[in-house]
């Protein structure tokens, strides 16, 4: 049986009630996202609350963690209540497509469902977490364009094979890529994940690469530098 929780340096994330467990994608998103001068942050599909907690650790912003699955929302609430930043964090159980905040956000982040047109998982909770049949990139980008402040930033982690499609879709909502990080798991492999930041300003997209492992369990200096404030063993 896998460990029901994941211990970070300054907080603990329990994930036994969530379909999607703590993973590298979430850690990358939480560590890389630019939150400079952000007063309000929205985490779309927070799951365990991992990304929201990571952003809370390195900011003074008020953070809203939105989650459609009741079990995940409950667990995110429990994780946040046990954290040092609970007074400026809020979990909302609800559908992003129906969420109507009264204010705009300076930063929006998301680790969205991504297995488009893949073999479907029979477990309904896991299916909601991992497939985008009921929550598409169009839904996500449309909502972001409505909720993001004029000078705000939206950061998302997605599979590499749909990067261009997501960029094209974002363009339809006047969202343009400003930063891109290509994630390479081990030397010699092609990127499998990409981190993208979008803004309302057209500009040249700054693209970089990040190698995670030099060999099995031997992490690159770049990955250690990015995650050292969170992982116990970094």
SETITOR-850807 format. One line per 5 residues: number of its first residue (from 0); their letters; for each residue y, z, x of N, C-alpha, C. Coordinates in steps of 0.1 Angstrom, whole numbers, plus 2048, in hexadecimal, padded with zeros to 3 digits. Atoms other than C-alpha are relative to their C-alpha. Example, Ala and Ser with C-alpha at 12.3 -4.5 7.8 and 13.67 -1.06 7.14 Angstrom:
0 = AS = 7F4 800 809 7D3 84E 87B 80C 800 809; 7F5 800 7F7 7F5 847 889 80B 808 7F8 .
! end
This chain:
0 = XXXXX = 7F4 800 809 800 800 800 80C 800 809; 7F4 801 7F7 822 7F7 80E 809 80C 7FD; 7F7 7F5 801 83C 811 814 80A 7FF 7F4; 7F8 801 80C 84F 819 7F4 80F 801 803; 7F2 7FF 7FC 870 81D 807 803 7FA 80E .
5 = XXXXX = 7FC 805 7F3 883 80F 825 80C 808 805; 7F6 7F7 7FA 897 826 83B 809 7F9 809; 7F6 805 7F7 8B7 81A 84A 808 80B 806; 7FA 7F5 7F8 8CE 82D 861 808 80A 7F7; 7F7 7F7 808 8E6 83A 846 7FC 801 7F1 .
10 = XXXXX = 805 7FF 80E 8D3 835 825 7F2 7FC 7FF; 80E 803 803 8B1 831 816 7FF 7F7 7F4; 802 809 80B 8A6 814 7FF 7F1 802 7FB; 80D 800 806 889 81B 7E8 7FE 7F3 7F8; 801 80D 806 87A 7FB 7DB 7F2 7FF 7F9 .
15 = XXXXX = 80D 800 806 859 805 7CA 801 7FB 7F1; 7FE 804 80E 868 7FD 7A7 805 7F2 7FF; 7FA 80D 800 876 7DB 7B1 7F6 7F5 804; 809 80C 7FD 865 7B9 7B1 802 7FB 80E; 7FD 805 7F3 877 7AF 7D1 803 80C 809 .
20 = XXXXX = 7FF 7F5 7F7 874 7C7 7EE 80B 7FE 80A; 7F6 802 7F5 88C 7CD 80B 7FA 7F5 80A; 805 80B 7F7 88A 7AE 821 80B 7FB 809; 7F7 805 7F6 89B 79B 83D 80C 7F9 7F9; 7F5 807 807 8B0 785 825 80B 809 7FC .
25 = XXXXX = 7F6 7F6 804 8C1 7A3 816 808 806 80B; 7F9 7FA 7F4 8C8 7B3 837 80A 7F6 807; 7F7 80A 7FA 8D7 793 845 80C 7FE 7F8; 7F5 802 809 8ED 78F 827 80A 80C 801; 7F8 7F4 7FF 8F9 7B3 828 807 802 80D .
30 = XXXXX = 7FB 7FE 7F2 8FF 7B2 84E 80B 7F5 803; 7F8 80B 7FC 910 790 850 80C 7FE 7F8; 7F5 803 809 927 78E 832 80D 806 805; 7F2 7FC 7FC 94C 790 83B 806 808 7F4; 7F9 7F8 80B 95C 7AC 826 80D 806 805 .
35 = XXXXX = 7F3 7FC 7FB 97C 7B0 83A 80B 800 7F4; 7F5 7FE 80A 999 7BD 823 7FB 7FF 7F2; 805 801 80D 982 7BD 805 802 80E 7F9; 7FE 7F3 808 98B 7D7 7EA 7F5 800 7F5; 80B 800 80A 971 7CC 7D0 7F6 7F5 803 .
40 = XXXXX = 80B 809 7FC 94F 7BD 7D7 7F6 800 7F4; 80B 801 80A 934 7B0 7BE 7F4 7FB 807; 80E 804 7FB 90F 7AE 7C8 7F8 7FB 7F4; 807 806 80B 8FE 796 7B0 7F1 800 802; 80F 7FE 7FE 8D9 79E 7AB 7FD 80A 80A .
45 = XXXXX = 801 7F6 7F5 8DA 7BE 7BF 7F2 804 803; 80E 7FB 7FE 8B5 7C6 7BB 800 80F 803; 801 7F2 7FC 8B0 7E6 7CE 80E 806 803; 7F3 7FB 7FC 8D5 7E9 7D6 802 7FF 80F; 7FF 801 7F1 8CF 7E1 7FB 80D 7FA 805 .
50 = XXXXX = 7F4 807 7FB 8EB 7C8 801 80D 808 7FC; 7F4 7F8 804 904 7DD 7ED 802 80C 809; 800 7F5 7F7 8FB 7FB 802 805 7FD 80E; 7FC 805 7F3 8FF 7E8 822 80F 7FD 801; 7F2 803 800 921 7DC 818 809 80C 7FE .
55 = XXXXX = 7F9 7F3 802 92B 7FF 80D 801 807 80D; 800 7F9 7F4 922 80C 82F 80B 7FC 80A; 7F6 805 7F7 93B 7F6 841 80D 7FC 7F9; 7F3 803 807 958 7F5 828 804 80D 7F8; 7FA 7F6 80A 96E 80B 811 801 7FA 7F2 .
60 = XXXXX = 7FF 807 80D 96A 7F2 7F4 7F8 807 7F5; 808 7FC 80C 95F 7FA 7D1 7F6 7F4 7FE; 80A 80A 801 93E 7E8 7CC 7F8 801 7F3; 808 802 80C 92E 7DC 7AC 7F3 7F9 803; 80E 805 7FD 908 7D6 7AE 7FA 7FC 7F2 .
65 = XXXXX = 804 805 80D 8FD 7C0 791 7F1 7FC 801; 80E 803 800 8D8 7BD 788 7FB 7FE 7F2; 805 803 80D 8C6 7AE 76A 7F4 807 7FC; 80D 7F9 802 8A4 7BF 76E 802 80F 7FE; 7FE 7F2 802 8A4 7E2 75F 7FA 809 80A .
70 = XXXXX = 806 7F8 7F6 88C 7F0 778 807 800 80D; 7F8 801 7F3 89F 7E3 796 80D 807 7FF; 7F3 7F9 802 8C0 7EF 787 7FF 80F 801; 802 7F1 7FF 8B2 812 783 7FD 804 80F; 803 7FC 7F2 8A5 812 7A7 80C 7FF 808 .
75 = XXXXX = 7F3 802 7F8 8C6 804 7B5 809 80C 7FD; 7F7 7F5 803 8D8 820 7A2 7FB 80D 808; 806 7F5 7F9 8C0 83A 7B1 803 800 80F; 7FD 802 7F2 8C5 82C 7D4 80E 803 803; 7F2 7FF 7FE 8EA 82B 7D1 805 80F 7FE .
80 = XXXXX = 7FD 7F2 803 8EC 84F 7C2 7FC 809 80C; 804 7F8 7F4 8DB 85B 7E2 807 7FC 80C; 7F9 805 7F4 8F3 849 7F9 80D 808 801; 7F3 7FA 7FE 914 856 808 80B 7F9 7F9; 7F5 808 806 928 83B 7F5 7FF 7FF 7F1 .
85 = XXXXX = 802 801 80F 91D 842 7D1 80D 800 7F8; 7F3 7FF 808 941 84A 7C6 807 7F3 7FF; 7F9 80D 801 94C 826 7CC 7F6 7F5 7FE; 80A 80A 803 92D 814 7C1 7FC 801 7F1; 805 800 80E 922 80A 79E 7F5 7F5 7FD .
90 = XXXXX = 80B 80A 804 902 7FA 791 802 7FD 7F2; 800 805 80E 904 7E5 772 7F4 7F8 7FD; 80C 807 805 8E5 7DA 760 805 7F5 7F7; 7FB 80B 808 8EC 7B7 752 7FE 7F3 806; 802 80E 7FD 8EA 792 753 80E 7FB 806 .
95 = XXXXX = 7F4 805 7F9 903 782 76C 807 7F5 7F7; 7FA 80B 808 908 765 753 808 806 7F4; 7F9 7FA 80B 915 77E 739 80A 80B 805; 7F7 7F6 7FA 928 795 751 80F 7FB 800; 7F1 803 801 94E 795 74A 808 80B 806 .
100 = XXXXX = 7F8 7F6 7FA 960 7AB 763 80F 7FF 7FC; 7F2 800 803 984 7B5 75C 809 7FC 80C; 7F9 803 7F4 98E 7AE 780 7F8 7F6 809; 806 809 7F7 987 795 79B 7FB 808 80D; 805 7FA 7F4 973 79D 7BB 804 7F9 80C .
105 = XXXXX = 7FC 806 7F3 97D 798 7DF 7F5 7FA 807; 80C 805 7FA 95A 793 7EA 7F5 800 7F5; 80C 800 808 93B 788 7D6 7F4 7FC 809; 80C 804 7F8 918 787 7E6 7F4 7FF 7F7; 80C 801 807 8F6 77D 7DA 7F5 7FB 808 .
110 = XXXXX = 80D 805 7FB 8D2 779 7E5 7F9 7FC 7F4; 805 804 80D 8C8 764 7C7 7F2 7FC 800; 80D 806 801 8A7 758 7B9 800 7F3 807; 800 80C 7F8 89C 73B 7CF 7F4 7F7 7FF; 80C 809 800 879 72D 7C8 801 7F6 7F5 .
115 = XXXXX = 7FF 80B 80A 884 70E 7B5 7F4 7F7 800; 80B 809 802 868 6F9 7A8 7F4 803 809; 80C 7FB 7F8 84E 70E 7BB 7F6 806 7F6; 80A 7FA 808 82E 71D 7AE 805 80D 7FA; 7FB 7F5 806 837 737 795 7F7 80D 801 .
120 = XXXXX = 807 7F3 7FF 82E 75C 799 7FD 805 7F2; 804 7FC 80E 81B 76A 77A 807 80D 7FC; 7F9 7F3 803 82D 78C 77C 80E 7FD 7FB; 7F3 803 805 84C 78A 766 80B 806 807; 7F5 7F9 7F9 861 7A3 779 802 7F8 80D .
125 = XXXXX = 7FF 807 7F3 85A 791 79A 805 7F2 7FE; 7FB 80D 803 860 770 78A 80F 7FF 7FE; 7F1 7FF 803 883 77A 77E 807 801 80E; 7F9 7FD 7F3 88B 786 7A2 7FF 7F4 809; 802 80A 7F6 87D 768 7B4 803 7F2 7FC .
130 = XXXXX = 7FE 80E 804 882 749 79F 80D 7FE 7F9; 7F3 802 806 8A2 739 792 7FF 7F8 7F4; 801 808 80C 895 72A 772 80A 805 7F6; 7F7 7FB 80A 8AB 741 75E 80E 804 806; 7F3 7FD 7F9 8C7 745 778 801 7F6 80B .
135 = XXXXX = 7FF 80C 7F7 8D1 725 78A 80C 802 80A; 7F4 800 7F7 8E9 71F 7A7 80C 7FC 7F9; 7F4 803 808 900 70F 78E 805 80C 7F8; 7FC 7F4 806 900 72F 77A 807 809 80A; 7FA 7F7 7F5 907 743 79A 80E 7FB 804 .
140 = XXXXX = 7F4 806 7FB 922 72C 7A7 80B 800 7F6; 7F6 800 80B 934 729 785 805 80E 7FF; 7FB 7F3 802 935 74E 781 808 805 80C; 7F8 7FD 7F4 941 753 7A5 80E 7FB 7FF; 7F3 807 800 95D 73A 7A0 80A 807 7F6 .
145 = XXXXX = 7F8 7F9 80A 969 74F 782 803 80E 804; 7FE 7F2 7FD 966 771 791 806 803 80E; 7FC 7FF 7F2 971 76B 7B5 810 800 800; 7F2 801 7FE 995 773 7BF 805 7F4 807; 7FB 80C 7FA 9AC 758 7CB 7FD 7FE 80F .
150 = XXXXX = 802 801 7F1 9A7 760 7F0 7F2 806 803; 80C 7F9 7FE 984 76E 7EB 7F5 7F8 807; 80B 807 7F9 963 765 7FC 7F3 803 7F8; 80D 7FF 806 940 75F 7EE 7F6 7FD 80A; 80B 802 7F5 922 763 805 7F2 801 7F9 .
155 = XXXXX = 80D 801 806 8FF 759 7FC 7F5 7FD 80A; 80B 805 7F7 8DD 755 80E 7F7 7F8 7F8; 808 80A 807 8C8 737 804 7F6 7F9 809; 809 808 7F8 8AB 722 810 807 7F4 806; 7F9 80A 7F9 8B5 708 829 7FF 7F2 7F9 .
160 = XXXXX = 802 80E 806 8A7 6EA 815 809 7FE 7F4; 7F7 803 80C 8C1 6EF 7F9 80E 802 804; 7F2 7FE 7FC 8E0 6F5 80E 80A 7F6 7FB; 7F6 80A 804 8F0 6D4 807 801 7FF 7F1; 800 800 80F 8E7 6D5 7E2 80A 80B 7FB .
165 = XXXXX = 7F7 7F4 804 8F8 6F8 7DF 80E 7FD 804; 7F3 803 7FC 916 6EC 7F2 807 7F6 7F6; 7FB 80A 80A 91A 6CE 7DA 803 806 7F3; 7FE 7F9 80D 916 6E4 7BC 80D 809 801; 7F4 7F7 7FE 930 6FD 7CA 80D 7F8 800 .
170 = XXXXX = 7F4 808 800 948 6E1 7CF 805 7FD 7F2; 7FC 803 80D 948 6DA 7AA 807 80C 7F9; 7F9 7F5 805 956 6FD 7A5 80B 804 80A; 7F5 7FE 7F7 970 6FA 7C0 7FD 80B 80A; 804 7F7 7F6 95C 70F 7D8 7FB 7F8 80D .
175 = XXXXX = 803 808 7F4 95A 703 7FC 7FB 808 80C; 806 7F8 7F5 945 70E 81A 80A 803 80B; 7F8 7FD 7F5 958 720 835 7F8 805 80C; 809 7FB 7F6 93C 730 849 7F1 7FD 7FD; 80E 802 803 917 728 84D 7F8 805 80C .
180 = XXXXX = 809 7FA 7F5 8FC 73B 861 7F2 7FB 7FD; 80E 805 801 8DB 729 866 7F6 80A 806; 809 7F6 7FB 8BF 742 869 7F3 7FA 805; 80C 805 7FA 8A3 73A 881 7F7 80C 803; 809 7F5 7FF 885 751 87F 7FB 802 80F .
185 = XXXXX = 805 7FF 7F3 875 74A 8A1 804 7F3 808; 7FC 80C 7F8 87D 731 8BE 7F8 7F4 7FC; 806 80D 802 876 70D 8B7 7FF 7FC 7F1; 801 803 80E 876 710 891 80D 7FB 7FA; 7F4 804 807 88E 6FF 87A 805 80C 7F7 .
190 = XXXXX = 7FB 7F5 809 8A5 716 865 7F9 800 7F2; 806 7FF 80D 894 723 845 80A 806 7F6; 7F6 7FA 809 8B2 736 837 80E 7FD 806; 7F2 802 7FC 8D7 731 838 809 80A 7F9; 7F5 7F8 806 8F4 749 832 80C 7F7 7FF .
195 = XXXXX = 7F4 808 802 912 738 823 80B 808 7F9; 7F4 7FA 806 935 745 81B 809 7F5 7FA; 7F7 80A 807 94B 732 802 80D 806 7FD; 7F2 7FB 805 970 735 7FA 805 7F4 7F7; 7F9 80A 808 988 722 7E4 808 7F6 809 .
200 = XXXXX = 7F8 808 7F7 999 713 803 7F7 7F6 807; 807 80A 7F8 98D 6F2 812 803 802 80F; 7FE 7FF 7F2 987 6F6 837 7F3 7FC 807; 80B 804 7F8 970 6ED 853 7F6 80C 800; 80A 7F5 800 94F 701 850 7FB 803 80E .
205 = XXXXX = 805 7FB 7F3 947 715 86F 7F1 803 7FF; 80F 7FF 801 921 712 875 7FB 806 80D; 806 7FA 7F4 90D 728 88C 7F1 802 7FD; 80E 7FE 802 8E8 730 891 7FD 80F 805; 805 7F3 7FC 8D6 752 893 7F1 800 801 .
210 = XXXXX = 80E 7FF 7FE 8B4 756 8A2 7FC 80F 7FE; 804 7F3 803 8A2 775 895 7F7 806 80B; 80A 7FB 7F6 884 779 8AC 7FE 7F7 80C; 803 808 7F4 87E 76E 8D0 7F1 7FE 800; 80E 800 802 859 776 8CA 7FD 80B 7F6 .
215 = XXXXX = 804 7F6 80A 845 78D 8B3 806 80E 802; 7FA 7F2 7FF 85A 7AD 8AD 80A 801 80C; 7F6 7FF 7F6 871 7A4 8CA 80C 7F8 7FB; 7F4 806 807 893 79E 8BB 80A 7FB 809; 7F6 805 7F7 8AF 78A 8C9 80C 809 800 .
220 = XXXXX = 7F4 7F8 7FF 8CF 79A 8D5 809 7FE 7F5; 7F6 803 80B 8E3 789 8BA 7FB 807 7F3; 805 7F9 80C 8CC 797 89E 802 80F 801; 7FE 7F2 7FE 8CD 7B9 8AD 80F 804 7FE; 7F2 7FD 802 8F3 7B8 8AF 804 800 7F2 .
225 = XXXXX = 7FC 802 80E 8F6 7AD 88B 7FA 80C 7F8; 807 7F6 809 8DE 7C8 87D 7FF 80E 806; 802 7F3 7F9 8E0 7E5 895 806 80C 7F9; 7FA 7F5 807 8F6 7FA 87E 7F8 804 7F4; 808 7FD 80C 8DB 7FA 864 7F1 803 803 .
230 = XXXX = 80E 7FD 7FC 8B8 7F8 873 7FE 80C 809; 802 7F4 7F8 8AA 818 881 7FB 7FC 80E; 806 804 7F3 898 805 89D 809 7F7 809; 7F7 809 7F8 8B6 7F0 8A9 809 808 809 .
! end
